[in-house]
Amino acid sequence: MDSILKTLQQQPHIQALIPLLKRNKVYLVGGYLRNLLLNKKDGNLDLDFAVSGDALRLAKLFSRKIRGFYVVLDKKERCARVIHNVKGQSHTLDFAQFRGETIKKDLALRDFTINSLAVDVEKIKAAKKMEAIIIDENQGQEDLKIKLIRMTSKKSFKDDPLRIIRCFSLAAVLNFKIDKTTLTQAKKDREKISNVAYERIRDELFKVLEVEDSTRFLREMDKLHILEEILPQVVIMRNVAQGPYHHLDVWQHSLEAVAQLELLFKEMENNADIQKYLSQDLVVNRSRKALMKLGELLHDIGKPQSKRRKEGRTLFHGHERIGRKIADRISEMLKLSTREKFALEKMIFWHLRPGYLADNELPTARAVFRYFRDTEDEGISVLLISLADQRATRGPLTSEKDRRQHERVITDLIAHYFKKQKEKKVERLIDGNDLIKKLKLTPSPIFTKILREIEEAQAEGSIKTKVQALALARKIAK
């Protein structure tokens, strides 16, 4: 506790704030304080303050003093934010007026007990013991010790239904358990999630998807029928039986595939190339790895609409096309970025392609070239999604021989991709100008076909010179 108090006393923003507290009582609350008490060094640069008086006025004064950027978040609720950039790092400081008449009433209206702790900022400087200045009316410190997420009151989820999802995201990030009464209340209030803006829902969902063991929390949300309130489209996958290659219905298979994908990530944690690829943020705070889990969860969402019975067999022809369309609607609903939307499309639309490549013990150079050309930046994503999909498929007709071949081909393709990435990029032998000048062709859609076939021939090594490329182009044009 002494080290926590010392950290607070040395915190530069708190030091700058103390001289401005003549008119107001101000308390440090929220995640920064919670993480300090957990000895969690996560680089959290966000501080939250509860203010007895005019929070907007105090925030504006503080922003002037530290030369930060001031913005009003909610004029009616008297909530403002100050953003301060220090040595390339952005610090966010939120100031909100008491939700109740006193700090105790304010804390009683917060979401969870571990977030309902407070420290009087004015007392920090002179304090000798942390225990003497911390306010804990809801047994928050005890819940921190036993690693428990517990709502502060039965009205918690009614006051803000987003808290239903946040209890899972907080449990995921902190690796805590959720109190049984809290889970029961979350299930009762789950339909209220539809009243929450989807941008807020998306942010909490991705916090769950970012952790190593997302499947544990996805299954728990599914069990309480909360996941379908977040992603209503997944309901159609429930209880849809599959053929003898599968041992699970479409929905349970999808959840198992996410679990297998997470196991794959752990297997590859020492592969620097893979880790760099997975950790890449497609937008700020949303990584490719997290989006891949969403892609794995939705990879078979087109199966219910495409299911057919023919000659005693269960078929799902075209489910990847249907799935891509559904995924587009989900991307729009979650307000995903354009980059994320296209990446999710590719993951779902091409997820069968690696399996076709693995039908041959040694895919041709042309087939490999076409695969990476079509999947573009998501080539590795699709390979890993396919491998997890295959591992989650354990019906009576699956064979160990096919499984081993699938794994070997996928592994070889991953190695091939990163090897090519490190090689000097091969320049095109010819381009559109050559077709016009050398072959006297008029620009038309056939240019695309010619140049694609030249690239494929070059990739497989059947042509190596410009003369050979022009000869092949002439032949294709005829």
C-alpha positions as CSV (number, residue, x, y, z in Angstrom):
1,M,0.0,0.0,0.0
2,D,2.9,2.4,0.7
3,S,4.2,2.1,-2.8
4,I,0.7,2.9,-4.2
5,L,0.5,6.0,-2.0
6,K,3.9,7.1,-3.2
7,T,2.9,6.6,-6.8
8,L,-0.2,8.8,-6.3
9,Q,1.9,11.5,-4.5
10,Q,4.4,11.6,-7.4
11,Q,1.7,11.5,-10.2
12,P,2.3,14.8,-12.1
13,H,-1.3,15.4,-13.0
14,I,-2.5,14.9,-9.5
15,Q,0.2,17.3,-8.3
16,A,-1.0,19.9,-10.8
17,L,-4.6,19.4,-9.8
18,I,-4.3,19.9,-6.1
19,P,-3.8,23.7,-6.1
20,L,-7.1,24.1,-8.0
21,L,-9.3,22.4,-5.4
22,K,-10.4,25.5,-3.4
23,R,-14.0,25.3,-4.5
24,N,-14.5,21.6,-5.0
25,K,-14.1,18.2,-3.4
26,V,-12.4,16.0,-5.9
27,Y,-11.9,12.2,-5.8
28,L,-9.8,9.9,-7.9
29,V,-12.0,7.0,-9.0
30,G,-12.2,4.3,-11.7
31,G,-9.7,2.0,-13.5
32,Y,-6.5,3.8,-12.7
33,L,-7.0,3.5,-8.9
34,R,-8.3,-0.1,-9.3
35,N,-5.2,-1.1,-11.3
36,L,-2.9,0.5,-8.8
37,L,-4.5,-1.5,-6.0
38,L,-4.0,-4.6,-8.2
39,N,-0.3,-3.7,-8.8
40,K,-1.2,-3.9,-12.4
41,K,1.3,-2.0,-14.5
42,D,-0.6,-1.8,-17.8
43,G,0.5,1.6,-19.0
44,N,-2.9,3.0,-18.2
45,L,-2.7,6.8,-18.7
46,D,-6.4,7.5,-18.1
47,L,-7.5,9.1,-14.8
48,D,-11.1,9.7,-13.7
49,F,-12.2,12.3,-11.2
50,A,-15.5,12.7,-9.4
51,V,-16.2,16.4,-8.6
52,S,-18.6,17.8,-6.0
53,G,-19.2,21.1,-7.8
54,D,-18.8,22.3,-11.4
55,A,-16.8,19.6,-13.1
56,L,-16.7,21.5,-16.4
57,R,-15.2,24.6,-14.9
58,L,-12.6,22.6,-13.0
59,A,-11.7,20.6,-16.2
60,K,-11.3,23.9,-18.2
61,L,-9.0,25.4,-15.5
62,F,-6.9,22.3,-15.4
63,S,-6.6,22.1,-19.2
64,R,-5.3,25.7,-19.2
65,K,-2.8,25.0,-16.4
66,I,-1.2,21.9,-18.1
67,R,-1.8,23.2,-21.7
68,G,-4.0,20.3,-22.5
69,F,-7.0,19.9,-24.9
70,Y,-10.4,20.4,-23.3
71,V,-13.6,18.8,-24.6
72,V,-17.1,18.6,-23.1
73,L,-18.4,15.0,-23.2
74,D,-21.9,15.6,-21.8
75,K,-23.0,19.1,-20.9
76,K,-26.2,17.9,-19.2
77,E,-24.4,15.4,-17.0
78,R,-21.5,17.9,-16.4
79,C,-18.8,15.7,-17.8
80,A,-15.6,16.8,-19.6
81,R,-12.3,15.4,-20.7
82,V,-8.8,16.9,-20.8
83,I,-6.2,15.3,-23.2
84,H,-2.6,15.9,-22.4
85,N,0.2,14.7,-24.7
86,V,3.5,14.1,-22.9
87,K,6.6,12.8,-24.7
88,G,4.5,11.2,-27.4
89,Q,2.0,9.6,-25.0
90,S,-1.6,10.7,-24.7
91,H,-3.0,11.1,-21.1
92,T,-6.8,11.2,-20.8
93,L,-8.3,12.8,-17.7
94,D,-12.1,12.8,-17.2
95,F,-13.9,15.1,-14.8
96,A,-17.6,14.2,-13.9
97,Q,-19.9,15.8,-11.4
98,F,-21.2,13.6,-8.6
99,R,-24.0,11.3,-9.7
100,G,-25.5,11.6,-6.2
101,E,-25.4,14.3,-3.5
102,T,-22.2,12.9,-1.9
103,I,-19.2,10.8,-2.9
104,K,-20.7,7.8,-1.1
105,K,-24.0,8.1,-3.1
106,D,-21.9,8.6,-6.3
107,L,-19.9,5.4,-5.6
108,A,-23.1,3.4,-5.0
109,L,-24.3,4.2,-8.5
110,R,-21.1,2.9,-10.2
111,D,-21.1,-0.3,-12.2
112,F,-19.0,-2.8,-10.1
113,T,-17.6,-2.9,-6.6
114,I,-14.0,-2.9,-7.8
115,N,-14.7,0.4,-9.6
116,S,-16.5,2.0,-6.7
117,L,-13.3,2.9,-4.7
118,A,-12.2,6.5,-4.3
119,V,-9.4,8.7,-2.8
120,D,-9.8,12.3,-1.8
121,V,-7.2,14.0,-4.0
122,E,-6.7,16.8,-1.5
123,K,-5.6,14.3,1.2
124,I,-3.1,12.5,-1.0
125,K,-0.1,14.9,-0.5
126,A,-0.1,14.8,3.4
127,A,-1.2,11.1,3.8
128,K,1.0,8.7,5.6
129,K,-1.0,5.5,4.9
130,M,-3.1,4.6,1.8
131,E,-5.6,2.9,4.1
132,A,-6.4,6.2,5.8
133,I,-7.6,8.0,2.6
134,I,-9.3,5.2,0.5
135,I,-13.1,5.2,0.5
136,D,-14.6,1.7,0.2
137,E,-18.3,1.5,0.9
138,N,-19.0,-1.6,-1.3
139,Q,-16.3,-4.1,-0.3
140,G,-14.4,-3.3,-3.5
141,Q,-11.0,-4.1,-1.9
142,E,-12.2,-7.5,-0.8
143,D,-13.5,-8.3,-4.3
144,L,-10.2,-7.2,-5.7
145,K,-8.5,-9.7,-3.4
146,I,-10.7,-12.6,-4.3
147,K,-10.8,-11.6,-8.0
148,L,-14.5,-11.1,-8.3
149,I,-16.7,-8.9,-10.6
150,R,-19.8,-7.9,-8.6
151,M,-22.4,-5.3,-9.4
152,T,-22.9,-2.5,-6.9
153,S,-26.7,-2.8,-6.9
154,K,-29.5,-4.6,-8.7
155,K,-30.2,-1.4,-10.7
156,S,-26.7,-1.4,-12.1
157,F,-27.6,-2.9,-15.5
158,K,-30.8,-0.9,-15.8
159,D,-28.9,2.3,-15.3
160,D,-26.6,1.4,-18.2
161,P,-27.2,-1.9,-20.1
162,L,-23.7,-1.8,-21.5
163,R,-22.5,-2.9,-18.1
164,I,-23.9,-6.3,-18.9
165,I,-21.2,-6.7,-21.6
166,R,-18.7,-4.8,-19.5
167,C,-18.8,-7.3,-16.7
168,F,-17.5,-9.9,-19.2
169,S,-14.9,-7.6,-20.7
170,L,-13.6,-6.6,-17.3
171,A,-13.5,-10.2,-16.2
172,A,-11.6,-11.1,-19.4
173,V,-9.1,-8.3,-19.1
174,L,-8.4,-8.9,-15.4
175,N,-8.9,-12.7,-15.5
176,F,-11.6,-12.4,-12.7
177,K,-14.7,-14.5,-12.1
178,I,-18.2,-13.0,-12.2
179,D,-20.4,-13.2,-9.1
180,K,-23.4,-15.6,-9.6
181,T,-26.0,-12.9,-8.6
182,T,-24.5,-10.5,-11.1
183,L,-24.7,-13.2,-13.8
184,T,-28.3,-13.9,-12.9
185,Q,-29.2,-10.2,-13.1
186,A,-27.3,-9.8,-16.4
187,K,-29.4,-12.6,-17.9
188,K,-32.6,-11.0,-16.7
189,D,-31.7,-7.6,-18.1
190,R,-30.0,-8.8,-21.3
191,E,-32.8,-7.5,-23.7
192,K,-31.9,-4.0,-22.6
193,I,-28.6,-4.3,-24.6
194,S,-30.6,-3.4,-27.7
195,N,-30.9,0.2,-26.4
196,V,-27.1,0.7,-26.3
197,A,-25.2,2.3,-29.2
198,Y,-23.3,-0.3,-31.2
199,E,-20.0,1.6,-31.1
200,R,-20.0,1.0,-27.3
201,I,-21.0,-2.6,-27.7
202,R,-18.2,-3.2,-30.3
203,D,-15.6,-1.7,-28.0
204,E,-16.5,-4.0,-25.1
205,L,-16.8,-7.1,-27.4
206,F,-13.3,-6.5,-28.8
207,K,-11.9,-6.2,-25.3
208,V,-13.1,-9.8,-24.8
209,L,-11.7,-10.9,-28.2
210,E,-8.3,-9.4,-27.4
211,V,-7.6,-11.7,-24.4
212,E,-5.9,-15.1,-24.7
213,D,-9.0,-17.1,-23.5
214,S,-11.8,-15.3,-25.2
215,T,-13.7,-18.6,-25.7
216,R,-14.3,-19.0,-22.0
217,F,-16.2,-15.7,-21.9
218,L,-17.9,-16.2,-25.3
219,R,-19.3,-19.5,-24.0
220,E,-20.5,-17.9,-20.8
221,M,-22.2,-15.1,-22.6
222,D,-23.7,-17.7,-25.0
223,K,-25.0,-19.8,-22.1
224,L,-26.9,-16.8,-20.7
225,H,-28.2,-15.8,-24.2
226,I,-26.3,-12.5,-24.0
227,L,-24.1,-13.2,-27.0
228,E,-27.1,-13.3,-29.3
229,E,-28.2,-9.9,-28.0
230,I,-24.8,-8.6,-29.1
231,L,-24.7,-10.5,-32.4
232,P,-28.4,-11.5,-33.2
233,Q,-27.3,-13.0,-36.5
234,V,-25.7,-16.0,-34.8
235,V,-29.0,-17.5,-33.6
236,I,-29.6,-19.1,-37.0
237,M,-26.6,-21.4,-36.4
238,R,-28.0,-23.0,-33.3
239,N,-29.0,-26.7,-33.7
240,V,-28.2,-26.9,-37.4
241,A,-26.9,-30.5,-37.8
242,Q,-24.0,-31.2,-40.2
243,G,-22.7,-34.2,-42.1
244,P,-20.7,-37.1,-40.8
245,Y,-17.4,-35.2,-41.0
246,H,-18.6,-33.1,-38.1
247,H,-19.3,-34.0,-34.5
248,L,-21.0,-30.8,-33.5
249,D,-23.8,-28.6,-34.9
250,V,-22.9,-25.4,-36.8
251,W,-23.0,-23.1,-33.7
252,Q,-21.1,-25.4,-31.3
253,H,-18.6,-26.1,-34.1
254,S,-18.0,-22.4,-34.5
255,L,-17.3,-21.9,-30.8
256,E,-15.0,-24.9,-30.8
257,A,-13.2,-23.5,-33.8
258,V,-12.5,-20.2,-31.9
259,A,-11.1,-22.3,-29.0
260,Q,-8.8,-24.2,-31.5
261,L,-7.7,-20.9,-33.0
262,E,-6.6,-19.7,-29.6
263,L,-4.7,-22.9,-29.0
264,L,-3.0,-22.3,-32.4
265,F,-2.0,-18.8,-31.3
266,K,-0.3,-20.3,-28.2
267,E,1.5,-22.9,-30.3
268,M,2.9,-20.1,-32.4
269,E,3.8,-17.7,-29.6
270,N,7.5,-18.2,-30.4
271,N,7.1,-17.5,-34.1
272,A,8.1,-13.8,-34.4
273,D,6.7,-13.4,-37.9
274,I,3.3,-14.8,-36.9
275,Q,3.2,-12.7,-33.7
276,K,4.0,-9.5,-35.6
277,Y,1.2,-10.3,-38.1
278,L,-1.4,-11.1,-35.4
279,S,-0.7,-8.1,-33.2
280,Q,-1.0,-5.6,-36.0
281,D,-3.7,-3.1,-35.2
282,L,-6.2,-2.8,-38.1
283,V,-7.5,0.3,-36.2
284,V,-6.4,1.7,-32.8
285,N,-6.9,-0.9,-30.0
286,R,-8.4,-3.5,-32.4
287,S,-5.9,-6.1,-33.6
288,R,-6.0,-8.5,-36.5
289,K,-5.9,-11.4,-33.9
290,A,-9.2,-10.2,-32.3
291,L,-10.9,-9.8,-35.7
292,M,-9.7,-13.3,-36.7
293,K,-11.6,-14.7,-33.7
294,L,-14.7,-12.9,-34.9
295,G,-14.1,-14.3,-38.4
296,E,-13.7,-17.8,-36.9
297,L,-16.9,-17.4,-35.0
298,L,-18.8,-16.4,-38.1
299,H,-17.0,-18.5,-40.8
300,D,-20.0,-20.9,-41.1
301,I,-22.8,-18.4,-40.6
302,G,-23.9,-19.0,-44.2
303,K,-24.5,-22.7,-43.6
304,P,-28.1,-22.6,-42.3
305,Q,-29.4,-20.8,-45.5
306,S,-27.4,-23.0,-47.8
307,K,-28.2,-26.4,-46.3
308,R,-29.5,-29.0,-48.7
309,R,-30.0,-32.7,-48.8
310,K,-29.0,-34.6,-52.0
311,E,-28.8,-38.3,-52.4
312,G,-28.6,-38.8,-48.7
313,R,-25.8,-36.3,-48.2
314,T,-25.9,-32.9,-46.3
315,L,-24.5,-30.1,-48.5
316,F,-23.7,-26.5,-47.8
317,H,-22.8,-25.3,-51.3
318,G,-22.1,-21.5,-51.5
319,H,-22.2,-21.0,-47.7
320,E,-19.1,-18.9,-47.9
321,R,-20.8,-16.4,-50.3
322,I,-23.9,-16.2,-48.1
323,G,-21.6,-15.9,-45.0
324,R,-19.8,-13.0,-46.6
325,K,-23.0,-11.0,-47.1
326,I,-24.1,-11.6,-43.5
327,A,-20.7,-10.6,-42.3
328,D,-21.0,-7.3,-44.2
329,R,-24.2,-6.5,-42.3
330,I,-22.5,-7.4,-39.0
331,S,-19.6,-5.1,-39.9
332,E,-22.0,-2.2,-40.6
333,M,-23.9,-2.9,-37.4
334,L,-20.7,-2.9,-35.3
335,K,-19.4,0.2,-37.1
336,L,-16.2,-1.6,-38.1
337,S,-13.7,0.3,-40.2
338,T,-13.5,-0.3,-44.0
339,R,-10.2,-2.1,-43.5
340,E,-11.8,-4.4,-40.9
341,K,-14.8,-5.0,-43.1
342,F,-12.8,-6.1,-46.1
343,A,-10.5,-8.3,-43.9
344,L,-13.6,-10.0,-42.3
345,E,-15.0,-10.6,-45.8
346,K,-11.9,-12.3,-47.0
347,M,-11.6,-14.5,-43.9
348,I,-15.1,-15.8,-44.4
349,F,-15.3,-15.9,-48.2
350,W,-11.9,-17.8,-48.6
351,H,-12.0,-20.0,-45.6
352,L,-12.5,-23.2,-47.7
353,R,-9.7,-22.4,-50.1
354,P,-6.8,-23.8,-48.0
355,G,-8.7,-27.1,-47.7
356,Y,-8.9,-27.3,-51.5
357,L,-5.1,-26.7,-51.7
358,A,-4.6,-29.4,-49.1
359,D,-6.4,-31.9,-51.3
360,N,-3.1,-32.2,-53.1
361,E,0.1,-33.3,-51.3
362,L,2.0,-30.6,-53.1
363,P,-0.1,-27.6,-54.4
364,T,1.3,-26.2,-57.6
365,A,3.2,-23.0,-57.6
366,R,0.4,-21.4,-59.7
367,A,-2.3,-22.5,-57.2
368,V,-0.2,-21.1,-54.3
369,F,0.3,-17.8,-56.2
370,R,-3.4,-17.5,-56.9
371,Y,-4.3,-18.1,-53.3
372,F,-2.1,-15.4,-51.9
373,R,-3.0,-13.0,-54.8
374,D,-6.8,-13.5,-53.9
375,T,-6.5,-13.4,-50.2
376,E,-4.0,-10.5,-50.2
377,D,-3.2,-9.3,-46.6
378,E,-5.4,-11.9,-45.1
379,G,-3.6,-14.9,-46.6
380,I,-2.2,-16.0,-43.2
381,S,-5.5,-15.2,-41.4
382,V,-7.4,-17.5,-43.7
383,L,-4.8,-20.3,-43.3
384,L,-5.0,-20.2,-39.5
385,I,-8.8,-20.0,-39.6
386,S,-8.9,-23.0,-41.9
387,L,-6.5,-25.0,-39.7
388,A,-8.6,-24.2,-36.5
389,D,-11.7,-25.1,-38.5
390,Q,-10.2,-28.4,-39.5
391,R,-9.1,-29.2,-35.9
392,A,-12.7,-28.5,-34.7
393,T,-14.0,-31.1,-37.2
394,R,-13.9,-34.5,-35.6
395,G,-16.8,-36.5,-37.1
396,P,-16.6,-40.3,-37.9
397,L,-15.6,-39.7,-41.5
398,T,-12.6,-37.5,-40.7
399,S,-9.3,-39.4,-41.1
400,E,-5.9,-38.9,-39.4
401,K,-4.2,-39.0,-42.8
402,D,-6.2,-36.1,-44.2
403,R,-5.7,-34.2,-41.0
404,R,-1.9,-34.5,-41.1
405,Q,-1.8,-33.5,-44.8
406,H,-4.0,-30.5,-44.1
407,E,-1.7,-29.4,-41.2
408,R,1.5,-30.0,-43.3
409,V,0.2,-28.0,-46.3
410,I,-0.9,-25.1,-44.1
411,T,2.4,-25.0,-42.3
412,D,4.3,-25.0,-45.6
413,L,2.1,-22.2,-47.0
414,I,2.7,-20.1,-43.9
415,A,6.5,-20.6,-44.2
416,H,6.3,-19.8,-47.9
417,Y,4.5,-16.6,-47.3
418,F,7.0,-15.2,-44.8
419,K,9.9,-16.3,-46.9
420,K,8.5,-14.4,-49.9
421,Q,7.9,-11.4,-47.8
422,K,11.6,-11.2,-47.0
423,E,12.7,-11.7,-50.6
424,K,13.2,-8.9,-53.1
425,K,9.9,-8.4,-54.8
426,V,9.8,-9.8,-58.4
427,E,9.2,-7.2,-61.0
428,R,6.6,-7.7,-63.7
429,L,8.0,-8.8,-67.0
430,I,5.5,-6.7,-69.0
431,D,2.8,-4.2,-68.3
432,G,-0.1,-2.6,-70.1
433,N,2.2,-0.2,-72.1
434,D,4.0,-3.3,-73.5
435,L,0.7,-4.7,-74.7
436,I,-0.1,-1.4,-76.5
437,K,3.3,-0.7,-78.0
438,K,4.7,-4.2,-78.7
439,L,1.5,-6.1,-79.5
440,K,-0.5,-3.1,-80.8
441,L,-3.5,-4.1,-78.6
442,T,-6.3,-1.6,-77.7
443,P,-6.9,-1.3,-74.0
444,S,-9.8,-3.4,-72.9
445,P,-10.8,-5.8,-70.1
446,I,-8.6,-8.5,-71.7
447,F,-5.5,-6.7,-70.5
448,T,-6.4,-7.8,-66.9
449,K,-6.7,-11.5,-68.0
450,I,-3.4,-11.3,-70.0
451,L,-1.4,-9.7,-67.2
452,R,-2.8,-12.1,-64.5
453,E,-1.9,-15.1,-66.6
454,I,1.6,-13.7,-67.2
455,E,2.1,-13.2,-63.4
456,E,0.9,-16.8,-62.7
457,A,3.3,-18.2,-65.4
458,Q,6.1,-16.1,-63.9
459,A,5.3,-17.4,-60.4
460,E,5.4,-21.0,-61.4
461,G,8.7,-20.4,-63.4
462,S,7.4,-21.4,-66.8
463,I,8.4,-18.0,-68.2
464,K,11.4,-15.9,-67.1
465,T,12.1,-13.3,-69.7
466,K,10.3,-10.4,-71.3
467,V,10.4,-12.1,-74.7
468,Q,8.7,-15.2,-73.3
469,A,6.1,-13.0,-71.6
470,L,5.3,-11.2,-74.8
471,A,5.0,-14.5,-76.7
472,L,2.5,-15.8,-74.1
473,A,0.6,-12.5,-74.2
474,R,0.3,-12.8,-78.0
475,K,-1.0,-16.3,-77.6
476,I,-3.6,-15.4,-75.0
477,A,-4.7,-12.3,-77.0
478,K,-5.4,-14.6,-80.1
